[in-house]
């Protein structure tokens, strides 16, 4: 026998072994079936918790070992990080208290237009907290003048402009 026929016989044997080994493997399961292994993290938050708790698959372990880093927690964090923009903007605006700052700015504008200019030269509102308007007065004599003679007038004017819920009381202080 020549060497070429020996090679052919060996190749035929290897081909036969390969064909038989392919037949012994279980067929790949269809998507959605019970035997499917999905390595991509789910987008549903309830499914993400389950994904985070399940043990890593053999493929994930090998990739983590080969890379030297387990990226699975990062994949989970990236999947959980996606939130609607409206939700984020709402939280940021609430944290910055822009609605309260806008109300305080409006109070200063109305204060300067409704109240006597002599009084506004010595007293300016500094903020609102739980229905109380805080006003800083530059001296004790002006504080006494405002508290004794003008407090009710100022309160009624501001309550007609903003409503009784927003401004319930006025607190004057030297500052």
VMD Tcl script that draws the C-alpha trace (Angstrom):
set ca {
  {0.00 0.00 0.00}
  {1.18 3.40 -0.83}
  {1.40 6.23 1.62}
  {-1.44 8.09 -0.11}
  {-3.87 5.22 0.49}
  {-2.84 5.05 4.16}
  {-3.58 8.74 4.48}
  {-6.97 8.25 2.86}
  {-7.87 5.45 5.24}
  {-6.78 7.53 8.24}
  {-8.73 10.55 6.95}
  {-11.80 8.40 6.33}
  {-11.59 7.11 9.92}
  {-11.26 10.65 11.31}
  {-14.20 11.80 9.23}
  {-16.29 8.90 10.45}
  {-15.36 9.67 14.08}
  {-16.28 13.35 13.61}
  {-19.62 12.46 12.07}
  {-20.45 10.05 14.89}
  {-19.45 12.57 17.58}
  {-21.71 15.21 15.99}
  {-24.62 12.82 16.11}
  {-24.13 12.09 19.82}
  {-24.45 15.77 20.73}
  {-27.93 16.92 21.66}
  {-29.52 19.22 19.11}
  {-29.60 22.92 19.90}
  {-32.86 23.88 21.49}
  {-35.20 26.36 19.91}
  {-35.49 29.84 21.44}
  {-38.00 29.95 24.26}
  {-37.65 26.25 25.05}
  {-36.65 24.87 28.41}
  {-33.05 23.97 27.52}
  {-32.10 27.41 26.16}
  {-29.25 29.26 27.85}
  {-29.43 33.01 27.47}
  {-26.39 34.96 28.64}
  {-27.73 38.45 27.96}
  {-29.14 40.15 31.06}
  {-32.92 40.73 31.00}
  {-34.42 44.22 30.92}
  {-37.28 43.52 33.35}
  {-36.20 44.58 36.91}
  {-37.76 41.46 38.48}
  {-35.90 39.21 36.05}
  {-32.67 41.16 36.69}
  {-32.73 40.19 40.36}
  {-33.03 36.53 39.37}
  {-30.21 36.97 36.82}
  {-28.02 38.55 39.49}
  {-28.59 35.63 41.89}
  {-28.19 32.75 39.47}
  {-24.74 31.15 39.30}
  {-22.64 32.06 36.27}
  {-22.73 29.66 33.35}
  {-19.64 27.77 32.20}
  {-19.24 30.21 29.32}
  {-19.36 33.19 31.69}
  {-16.83 31.56 34.06}
  {-14.41 30.83 31.20}
  {-14.75 34.36 29.80}
  {-14.19 35.87 33.24}
  {-11.13 33.70 33.75}
  {-9.76 34.48 30.29}
  {-10.35 38.24 30.68}
  {-9.10 38.26 34.23}
  {-12.19 40.23 35.25}
  {-15.79 39.20 35.90}
  {-17.86 41.71 33.89}
  {-21.18 40.18 34.94}
  {-21.88 42.73 37.73}
  {-21.14 45.56 35.28}
  {-23.57 44.11 32.76}
  {-26.26 43.95 35.44}
  {-25.55 47.52 36.55}
  {-25.71 48.80 32.97}
  {-29.03 47.08 32.40}
  {-30.48 48.53 35.60}
  {-29.11 52.02 34.89}
  {-31.56 52.75 32.06}
  {-34.32 55.05 33.36}
  {-36.66 57.48 31.63}
  {-35.31 61.01 31.27}
  {-38.47 62.54 32.71}
  {-37.95 60.64 35.95}
  {-34.37 61.88 36.28}
  {-35.21 65.49 35.42}
  {-38.07 65.49 37.93}
  {-35.77 64.29 40.71}
  {-33.08 66.85 39.83}
  {-35.59 69.71 39.82}
  {-36.97 68.59 43.16}
  {-33.45 68.39 44.59}
  {-32.59 71.88 43.34}
  {-35.90 73.21 44.75}
  {-36.40 75.41 41.69}
  {-40.13 75.78 42.34}
  {-39.43 77.16 45.81}
  {-36.72 79.49 44.52}
  {-39.03 80.77 41.82}
  {-41.71 81.46 44.44}
  {-39.19 83.35 46.58}
  {-38.16 85.45 43.57}
  {-41.81 86.26 42.88}
  {-42.28 87.31 46.50}
  {-39.34 89.74 46.23}
  {-40.80 91.24 43.03}
  {-44.26 91.64 44.57}
  {-42.74 92.97 47.81}
  {-40.98 95.76 45.90}
  {-44.19 96.71 44.01}
  {-46.81 96.41 46.77}
  {-44.98 97.75 49.82}
  {-44.04 101.37 50.52}
  {-40.61 102.23 48.98}
  {-39.43 103.70 52.33}
  {-40.12 100.38 53.98}
  {-38.54 98.26 51.19}
  {-35.35 100.27 51.56}
  {-34.98 98.88 55.11}
  {-36.69 95.46 54.92}
  {-36.33 92.65 52.36}
  {-37.81 89.12 52.35}
  {-35.21 86.37 52.73}
  {-37.26 83.21 52.29}
  {-40.40 81.19 52.92}
  {-40.58 78.06 55.07}
  {-43.80 76.19 55.91}
  {-46.01 79.20 55.27}
  {-43.86 81.70 57.19}
  {-42.26 84.56 55.28}
  {-38.97 85.64 56.84}
  {-38.06 89.31 56.41}
  {-34.68 90.84 57.28}
  {-34.80 94.40 58.65}
  {-31.63 96.53 58.78}
  {-32.18 98.17 62.21}
  {-34.11 97.79 65.45}
  {-36.10 101.04 65.11}
  {-37.39 99.94 61.69}
  {-38.17 96.48 63.09}
  {-40.23 98.08 65.85}
  {-42.03 100.36 63.37}
  {-42.93 97.46 61.05}
  {-44.01 95.04 63.78}
  {-46.16 97.60 65.62}
  {-47.80 99.51 62.80}
  {-47.44 97.78 59.43}
  {-47.39 94.03 60.01}
  {-51.11 93.41 59.32}
  {-51.13 95.63 56.24}
  {-48.12 93.82 54.76}
  {-49.57 90.39 55.56}
  {-52.96 91.13 53.95}
  {-51.36 92.55 50.79}
  {-49.09 89.51 50.36}
  {-51.91 87.07 51.12}
  {-54.11 88.66 48.45}
  {-51.24 88.39 45.97}
  {-50.12 84.81 46.79}
  {-52.92 83.20 48.76}
  {-53.33 82.31 52.42}
  {-51.75 78.85 52.00}
  {-48.40 80.15 50.78}
  {-47.98 82.99 53.28}
  {-49.66 82.38 56.63}
  {-47.37 84.45 58.87}
  {-44.54 86.95 58.64}
  {-41.48 86.82 60.87}
  {-39.35 89.96 61.04}
  {-35.77 89.87 62.32}
  {-32.77 92.17 62.40}
  {-30.17 90.91 59.98}
}
mol new
graphics top color blue
foreach p $ca { graphics top sphere $p radius 0.5 }
foreach p [lrange $ca 0 end-1] q [lrange $ca 1 end] { graphics top cylinder $p $q radius 0.2 }
display resetview
